[in-house]
Amino acid sequence: MVKREKDQTTEERILKAAKQVFVRKGMAGARMQDIADEAGINKALVHYYFRNKEKLFGVIFMEAANKLFPKINEIFTAELPLFEKIERFCVEYITVVIENPYLPLFVLNEINQDPEYFLQKVWSGRSRPQPEKFLQQIEREIKKGTIKRISPLQLLLNLISLTIFPFVAKPMFQKNLGLDELQFRSIMEQRKKEIPKFIIDAIKK
């Protein structure tokens, strides 16, 4: 029992350290030695629990994905007003990605390398995204005259793009705008309100 608890504690330390290193250096720039130094343990111990950097990153990614993807699907299928769904999507997505900023770029990299394998791994054992209900709801609101005529698919793409892109282009924004980590985080917090307001103001009649 003592050994099991010790193993769990060590594994948690490694995962916590790895998250911090991946956030600072990204997947490509991170080294197992960096993670070991952050955790205050020997590098051999990191390799003992996680064979390589890719394995370790995969565990961290799936932990973040398990927080985000079910919430997004729940929003798509919920019995909620359209504007509330737009607001909740922005809040849920940005909240998770602020704490896991490597998530969008990792998804893009992996899905471009082997989309079938990646999607199978991500959605194994959980419901796949179901945006159809969300798209149908947009179409109903158009017919009711509550929002302007707009392509439901384009609206969904706008919503996703506005939330994802700042995180994918984070280094560029920080360098060109002179933003430190705290300032960038503050701006992303503001976007939880700014994005839905921008979209809703653009489509409502």
Secondary structure, 3 states (H helix, E strand, C coil): CHHHHHHHHHHHHHHHHHHHHHHHHHHHHCCHHHHHHHHCCCHHHHHHHCCCHHHHHHHHHHHHHHHHHHHHHHHHHCCCCHHHHHHHHHHHHHHHHHHCCCHHHHHHHHHHHCHHHHHHHHHCCCCCCCCHHHHHHHHHHHHHCCECCCCHHHHHHHHHHHHHHHHHCHHHHHHHHCCCHHHHHHHHHHHHHHHHHHHHHHHEC
